[in-house]
Amino acid sequence: METVDDSALRTILLERINAKGAIPFADFMQSCLYEPGLGYYTSAGRKVGAAGDFYTSSNVHRVFGRLIGKEIATMWHAMGEPASFQIVEAGAGNGRLSADIMDAIAELEPALYATVTCRLIEAEPSLAATQQAMLAAHADRLAWSSPDELAAGTLAITGCILTNELVDALPVHLVEMTAAGLQEVMVTVADGEFCEQLAPLTNPEIASYLQRHNVTLAAGQKAEIRLAADQWLRGVAKSLARGFVVTIDYGYLADELYGRMRMNGTLLCYYNHQVAENPYIRVGRQDITAHVDFTALMQTGAEAGLEKVWYGEQYRFLMATGMMEEIMALETRPVPEEERLKDRLALKKLLLPDGGMGDTFKALVQGKGVDAAGLLCLRNWTAAL
């Protein structure tokens, strides 16, 4: 295993636990990912792409952002073409996805482009300069806000709030069904190393979460409970005055996420494009993630005023929003065959299951105060095949 210097954050966490006692895994994960200046998502360094630890759909091909841009333009029309419209990307990273969306809108919908503001929200402060460079062609259309502003519900957005692989990185409580009932995984220290112990639930909302979604864990089953996602979505709903929320991530509905085939849950770590299962190494230097409970997002959204518009696999979303047209356009370009082949392979990765992203990733579209009847994702694209 590659040696990584994680001593700065490791020391802080060890001292914190030694001073205060065992902490919920959710607190440990929060620090590993978001400790100011030291967490995985709050420290400098490339996380996404060939030189990072994992790929997202927006890194695979620009068509991904272009199709989202087309759908956002449709949302603008469905909302009556408001004179002020915002596209808010939470977890914007280096700005690649927002750049592709803005490029598409500038080309395909100039009237929308003349009114739009692209607002980027990112936990890592150093990425603002990277985003400015990535979106330099749209400099007069940019704005920035903090994750805290979005979560607090203070932004008053008319438009579309978008995330691509953000929710999976929000902290989770780990639980296990034991003979004594539901227990929570706590992180403690033994012989100078992190280790786990089971304890009674630290938050009654954990049990309530399972009850709300009609989930019953089997004896010995482990699972992740993402209370932070519910809290985050409530803030998003409050920040959205009118418009849409688009969530793209890997995950399942609750009955599948907590099914018997997942007795050990879905928690994984990513480092240098390798998958690992130990969150107690490379502290703050590796990604820690778990699959998203889309049932919870729909139910919490409904309680917060967000109506479910559409939910399904990523490939279905991309096909409905015009993937075939984009593929045909790429095929007609006068480019070398090597570049054409590269495009084909990238687009296959976005669409295909079993090693691709087509069915592992899901898309959820929610609306507030809108008539969504004309959205592209609602089209019966299979009729044209």
N, C-alpha and C positions, 0 to 999 in steps of 0.2 A: 504494500500500500504506500502511495506517495506521501511523503512527510510534508505537512502544511503547518505553517506557524499560525496557530490560533490562540496563542498565549494571552493576548490582551483581553479578549472577551471571555475566554475560559477562566482566567483569574477572577474577573469581576463576578461571574456566575458562581464560581466555587465559594468566594467570600460571601456572596449574598445568601447562598443556601446555608453555609456554616453559621451565619449570624442569625438567620430568621427561621431556619428549618426547611423541610421539604416544600417544594413548590409544585403547583399543577403543571403538567406537561404543556398546557396552553401558554403559561407564562414563560416557560423555557423556550418554546418555539417562537413566541413573540420577540424575545431578546435575540435569539439566533438570527432572525430575519430582519428585525427593525430597531435593534439597539442603536441609538444615535451615533453615527460615525463608524460603528463596528459591525452592525448587522449585515447580513447578506445583501439586502436591498437598500441599505442606507450607506454603504461604503463604495468607494470608487472601484472600477474594474468591470470589464465586459462580462455580462452574464449570459447573453443570448447570441446565437450564431456559431459559426465554425470555431471561433476563438474563445467561446464561452462554454457554458455547461449544458445547454439544451437549445432546441429550436422552437420557435412559435410559428404559427401559420403565416404571419406577416413577413417572416424571414424566408419563407419557402419561395414565394413568388408575389410580385406586385399586384397580380390579378386579385388576390384575396382582398386587399384594401380597395381596389377599384370597384369590386362588386358591392362591398359595404357602402362605398360612396354612392353608387347607383341607388341602393336602397334608401340611404339617407335623403337623397334628392326626392325620392318618391314620398318619404315621410313629410318633407317640406310642402309638397303639393297637397298631401292629404290633410295637412294642418291649415290649409288656406293660404299658403305662401306668406307667412308672417314677415314683417319688415325687418325684424331682428331675430336671428336664428343662431344657436350655438351648437357646435359639435364638441363634446367634452370627452376626452379619453382619459380614464382613470387607470393608472399604472402604465403611463405612456412610454416608459423606457427611453430608448434613443430617438423616438419620434418617427420611426420608419412607417408604422401603420398610418398615423395621422398624415404623413406626407403623401402616401399613396391615395388616401381618401381625398385630400385637398387637390391633388393633381387631377383626379377623376372629376371632381365637381367643377374645377376651373375649366376643364375641357367640355364636359357634357351639359352643365347647367350654369351658364354664366350669370343668369339672374340671381340664383341662389348664392353663387360665389361673391357677388357684389354686396351681399348683406351678412354673410356668415362670419362668425368668430370661432376659431379653433382654440379651445382651452385645454391645456395640457396639465395633468396632475400626476406627480411622481414623488415617491418618497426619498429618492436619492438626489440631493441638491445639485451635485456636480453635473447631472445630466442636462440641466437647463441649457448650458452652452452647446452641448451636442444637439439638442433639439432645435435650437436656433439655427445651427448650421444645416441640419437635415431639412428644415422647412424654410430655408432662406428665400425661396421663390415666393413664399406666402407671408413674408415678415410683417406686413401691415394688417394681417388678419389673425395674428396670434395673441394669446393671453395665457396667463399661468395662475393656478390656484394651488393651495396645499391640500393634501389628503384630509387634514383636520377640518378644513372649510367645507368640503363635500360631505364628510361624515356628520358634521354638525347641522347640516341642512340650511346653510346660510347663503347659497349661491343664486337662487331664484333663476333657474335655467328654463328657457323656452327652446326646445330643440331635441337633441339626442345625446344621452349619456352612454358611453360605450366602454366595455372592458373586454380584453382578450387575454386570458390566462392571468387574471388577478385574483379571483375568488379562491382558487385552489391554494393560494399562498397566504390566505388569512389563517390565523392560529386555530388549532383544534384542541379540544379536550379529548384525551384518550380514556376509554372506559373498558371494563371487562365484566362480563356476567359471571359471577362466582356463586358458590353454594350459599354464601351469606347475602346474596343479592348484587345489585349493580355497584361496582367499585371503580374508583378513579385512579389512574396512573399518576403518581407523584414522582418528581425527580429529586433525589437526595444525593449524598456524597458518602462514599466508603473508600478508605485508603487513598484519598485524593482523587478519586475518579467518580464520574457521574454514574448513578445506577437508579433503578426504578423500585418503587414499592407501591402496593395497593392500599387505598385508604377510602373511608366514606366520601361521598361526593362533596366537593367544596362549594357547589352552587346548585340549588334546587332546580334551576332552569334546565340543567342537563337531563334530569328525569322527565321534566315537563316537555322537553324537546321531543323525546322519543314517544311520549304519549300523544302529543299533538299530531304526529305523523304516523300513528298506528304502527310503530316499530316495536317488535319483541325480539330481543337477542336470545340466541340459544346458549345453553350452559357452555362456558368456556370461550364464548365468542368475544372478540375484541372489536372495537369500532371507534370512529372519530365523530365527535359532535362539534360542529362549527357554530357556536353561539355568536362569534364575531361576524359571521356573514349576515345573520339576521339583523344585528345592530347596524352594520354597514349599509344594508339595503334600506333600512328605515331612514337613515340619513340621506341616502340617494333620493328616495321618494319625496322627502321633505324639500330637498334642493331642486327637484323638478317641478316647476310651476305648471308646465304643460309640455307634453311630448312623449318621447320613447326612451326606454332603457334596453340596451342590447348587451347580453352577457354571453360570451363565447368561452367555453372551457371544457375540460374533460370531466366527466361525471355521469351520474345515473339518476333515475327516479329512486325514491326512498326504498321501495320494495326490492329493487335490484341491488342498490348500494349496500343494504343491510341484510341481504339474502344469505342463506347458509353456505353458499359457495365462497363467501368472503369472511371466513372465520377469523382471519388475522387482520382484517381491515384493509386499508389501501395506502397507509403512510409509506412514503418513499423519499429518498434523497437523491439529488443529482449533482455530480461533480465531473467536469471534463467529459461530458457525454457518457458517463458511466452511471448505472443505477446501483444504489446501495440501500440498505435497510437500517443502518445504524445512525441515528441522529445525534449521537454523543461524540462523534469524531468531527474534525474539521469545523469546529464551532464558529459559526458566522461566515464560513467560507464555502459552504455547500447549501444548495437549495433544499428545503424541506417542504413537502407538499402532500396533499391528500385529495381524493376525488370529491367533486362538488355534489351536494344533495340538491338537485333541481326541484324536487318536490317542496323542499323548505323554502327555496327562493320564490316559487310561485305562491305558496301559502302566505308567507310573510309579506310578499309584495301586495297580495290582495288585501291583506289587513291594513297595509299602509297606503292603499289607494291606487296601486298599480294593477291594471287588468292584463291578464295573460292574452297576448295576441297570437303567438306562434311558438312552438317548441319542437325541436327535432334534431336529427343528426346534421353535422356540418355539411356533408355532401348534398343533402336535400336543400339546405339553405342556399348553398352556392349554385346549385343547378337552377333553382327557382329564380334567383336574381340575375341569371344570364351567363352562366359558365360556358355553355355551348357556343354562344355568340363570341365570347372572348377567345375560346380555343380556335374557332374558325378564323378569327381575325389574326391571331398569332401565326397560323399556318400559312397565311397569304403574304406574310412579310418577306421581303427580299433579303434574307439573312443566311449566313452559312449553315449548312446542315447540322453542324456541331451545336450551334446555338439553338436551333429548332429542337434538337433532341433533348437538350438541357431543359427547355421549356416544357416539353412533354413529360419528362420525368418529374419535374416539380409539380405540375398540375395533377399528375397521378397521385402524388403523395398527399395533396390536399383532399382528394376525393375518395381514394380507395381505402377499404378496411384492411385488417390483417397486416399490420406494419405501416399502413398509411394513417392519415388523420381523419378520414372520411366519416367513420362512425364512432370512433373514440371520443371525438370532440362533438359537443352539442351546442346549439344556439337557442337562446331564450329571448324572445321579444316581448316586452311589456309596455303598456301605454297608459297615459294619464290625461284625461280630458281631451281625447282625440277620437276621430273616426278612422280606423285602420283598414277599412275595407279594400283600399286600392294598393296595399303593399305588395311588392313583388314576391315576398316569401309565401304569400297565400295563393300564388298561382298554381294551377295544375300542370306543372311542367312535363309530367310524364305523357300527357296527351299529344305532345309534339314529337315524341320519340318513335 
